[in-house]
Amino acid sequence: MLDIMSVVERLNLEKFNLIGHSMGGQISSVIAATFPERVNRAFMIDGFAAEGTYSDEDRVAGNRQAMEKMLTGHTRPAKVFENTEAMALRVTEATDQTLDAAKILIARGHQVVDGGVSWRTDPRIRYPSSNRYTRNQLNIMLKQCTSPAFLVVAEQGDSWYQGEINVSEQHHPDLTVVRIPGPHHIHLEAEYADQVAQLARNFFGLEQDNRQENNQASQSALSA
């Protein structure tokens, strides 16, 4: 959250929109609840603020684990693959993605290194987090939201947050939930990508903006 808000401050944005997938969806929902006066709209794909299965003991232990990982995790060398095809195949083995969807992810997520290719993403995104809220804390936060929120639930995707969606809907003043029978990386899968993109365009009013621009252009042409 701090990284995102730092970018917002650097760009001098008074208000902004959010869109995120998985962990990005969870972070987006928390930012919208923490800084409600700054967020216009938040669009989440298979990820939303949830308590999960963490006990109080887990949260206490997790704080230490998160700090230890941040202090020492960078010393572990990144895995090197022979080529991007090998990377994509490994992704399909570890996730529910199809090979085509994995290749899209790899195309923007790899870098050439000695001996082949590797991930260029910050490894810290996979580290444990110390920001583990209780359900009651989340309910208090969600009540503070003043901007519309839209959640696309991939029904064959991540389950850790799905059992709490009904509770989130009860406490969030303006949350729309659409369920699609697809996998976690639903926005990358050819079968569902257009549907997810259309939901996002409708939510942010982009189709309407395009129509207004086209109408204005037509009127200008007629005036000329």
C-alpha positions in Angstrom: 0.0 0.0 0.0 2.8 2.4 0.9 4.4 1.9 -2.5 1.2 2.7 -4.4 0.4 5.8 -2.3 4.0 7.0 -2.7 3.5 6.8 -6.5 0.2 8.7 -6.2 1.9 11.4 -4.2 4.8 11.6 -6.6 2.4 12.0 -9.5 0.5 14.6 -7.5 -2.8 12.9 -8.0 -5.6 14.3 -5.8 -8.0 11.4 -6.8 -7.4 8.2 -8.7 -8.9 4.9 -9.9 -7.7 1.5 -8.9 -7.6 -1.8 -10.7 -5.9 -5.0 -9.5 -5.8 -8.7 -9.8 -5.4 -11.2 -6.9 -3.1 -9.6 -4.4 -3.5 -6.4 -6.3 -7.3 -6.7 -5.8 -6.8 -7.1 -2.1 -4.5 -4.1 -1.9 -6.9 -2.0 -4.0 -9.8 -2.8 -1.8 -7.8 -1.9 1.4 -6.5 1.4 -0.1 -10.0 2.4 -1.2 -11.2 1.8 2.4 -8.2 3.5 4.0 -8.1 6.6 1.8 -11.8 6.8 0.7 -11.5 10.5 -0.1 -8.8 9.8 -2.7 -10.3 6.9 -4.6 -12.8 7.5 -7.4 -13.5 3.8 -8.3 -11.9 0.4 -7.6 -12.1 -2.6 -9.9 -10.9 -5.9 -8.5 -10.3 -9.2 -10.3 -10.4 -12.4 -8.1 -9.0 -10.7 -5.0 -10.5 -8.7 -2.2 -9.9 -7.8 1.5 -10.5 -10.9 3.6 -9.5 -12.3 7.0 -8.7 -15.7 5.6 -7.9 -18.6 7.9 -5.3 -16.8 10.0 -5.6 -17.1 13.8 -4.4 -14.4 16.2 -1.4 -16.6 16.9 -0.7 -16.7 13.1 -0.8 -12.9 12.9 1.7 -12.5 15.8 4.1 -15.1 14.3 3.5 -13.7 10.8 4.8 -10.2 11.8 8.2 -11.7 12.6 8.2 -14.0 9.5 7.4 -11.0 7.3 10.3 -8.9 8.7 12.8 -11.8 8.6 11.9 -12.5 5.0 12.3 -8.8 4.0 15.7 -8.8 5.7 17.1 -12.0 4.2 14.9 -13.0 1.2 16.9 -11.0 -1.3 19.9 -13.2 -0.8 18.3 -16.1 -2.6 19.2 -16.3 -6.3 16.4 -16.1 -8.8 15.6 -19.3 -10.7 17.0 -19.3 -14.3 15.1 -21.0 -17.1 16.5 -22.0 -20.5 14.0 -19.9 -22.4 10.5 -18.2 -22.1 8.8 -21.4 -23.2 10.3 -23.3 -20.2 9.1 -20.5 -18.0 5.6 -20.6 -19.3 5.4 -24.4 -18.9 6.5 -24.0 -15.3 3.8 -21.5 -14.7 1.2 -23.8 -16.0 2.5 -26.5 -13.7 2.2 -24.3 -10.7 -1.1 -22.5 -11.5 -4.3 -23.1 -13.3 -3.3 -21.0 -16.3 -3.4 -22.2 -19.9 -0.1 -22.1 -21.8 -1.3 -19.1 -23.9 -2.2 -17.2 -20.8 1.1 -18.0 -19.2 2.9 -16.8 -22.3 1.2 -13.4 -21.9 2.4 -13.2 -18.3 5.9 -14.2 -19.2 6.2 -11.8 -22.1 6.1 -8.8 -19.8 7.5 -10.5 -16.7 10.9 -11.9 -17.9 14.4 -10.6 -18.3 17.4 -12.0 -20.1 20.2 -13.1 -17.7 23.3 -15.2 -17.8 22.3 -18.7 -18.7 18.8 -17.9 -20.0 15.8 -16.0 -18.7 14.4 -15.2 -15.3 11.7 -13.2 -13.6 12.1 -9.4 -13.5 9.4 -8.9 -10.9 10.3 -7.9 -7.4 10.6 -11.1 -5.4 9.2 -9.3 -2.3 5.6 -9.6 -3.8 5.7 -13.3 -2.7 6.9 -12.6 0.8 4.6 -13.0 3.9 2.7 -9.9 4.8 2.4 -8.3 8.2 -0.9 -6.6 7.2 -3.3 -9.3 8.2 -6.5 -7.7 9.4 -9.3 -9.3 11.5 -12.7 -9.6 10.1 -14.0 -6.9 12.4 -11.2 -4.5 11.4 -12.1 -5.2 7.7 -15.8 -4.5 8.4 -14.9 -1.2 10.0 -12.7 -0.3 7.1 -15.2 -1.2 4.4 -17.9 0.9 6.0 -15.6 3.9 5.3 -15.6 3.4 1.6 -17.3 6.3 -0.3 -16.4 5.2 -3.9 -18.0 2.5 -6.1 -16.2 -0.9 -6.1 -16.6 -3.8 -8.6 -15.4 -7.3 -7.9 -15.1 -10.0 -10.6 -15.0 -13.4 -8.8 -13.4 -16.2 -10.8 -15.4 -19.2 -9.4 -12.6 -21.6 -10.1 -10.0 -19.2 -8.9 -8.7 -18.3 -5.4 -10.9 -19.5 -2.6 -9.2 -17.8 0.4 -11.4 -14.7 0.2 -14.6 -16.0 -1.4 -16.3 -17.3 1.7 -16.3 -13.7 3.1 -17.7 -11.9 0.1 -21.3 -11.9 1.5 -20.0 -10.2 4.7 -18.0 -7.7 2.6 -21.2 -6.8 0.6 -23.1 -6.2 3.9 -20.5 -3.7 5.1 -19.4 -2.0 1.8 -21.9 0.8 0.8 -21.4 0.3 -2.9 -19.9 -3.0 -3.9 -21.0 -4.9 -7.1 -20.0 -8.5 -7.4 -20.1 -10.5 -10.6 -19.2 -14.2 -10.6 -17.7 -15.9 -13.7 -17.1 -19.6 -13.9 -13.4 -19.2 -14.9 -9.9 -19.7 -13.4 -7.9 -17.3 -11.3 -6.1 -15.6 -14.2 -9.4 -15.1 -15.9 -8.4 -11.7 -17.4 -5.6 -13.5 -19.4 -7.6 -16.4 -20.7 -9.0 -15.9 -24.3 -12.3 -17.4 -23.3 -13.0 -14.7 -20.7 -10.7 -11.7 -21.4 -13.2 -9.8 -23.5 -15.9 -10.2 -20.9 -13.7 -9.0 -18.1 -12.5 -6.1 -20.2 -16.1 -5.1 -21.0 -17.1 -5.1 -17.4 -14.1 -2.8 -16.6 -15.0 -0.4 -19.5 -18.6 -0.2 -18.3 -17.6 0.3 -14.7 -15.2 3.2 -15.5 -17.6 4.7 -18.1 -15.1 4.3 -20.9 -17.6 3.3 -23.5 -19.7 6.4 -22.7 -16.5 8.6 -22.9 -15.6 7.2 -26.3 -19.2 7.9 -27.6 -19.0 11.5 -26.3 -15.6 12.0 -28.0 -17.0 10.6 -31.3 -20.1 12.8 -31.1 -18.0 15.8 -30.4 -15.7 15.0 -33.3 -18.7 14.6 -35.6 -20.2 17.9 -34.5 -16.8 19.6 -35.1 -16.6 18.1 -38.6 -20.2 19.2 -39.4 -19.4 22.7 -38.1 -16.3 22.9 -40.3 
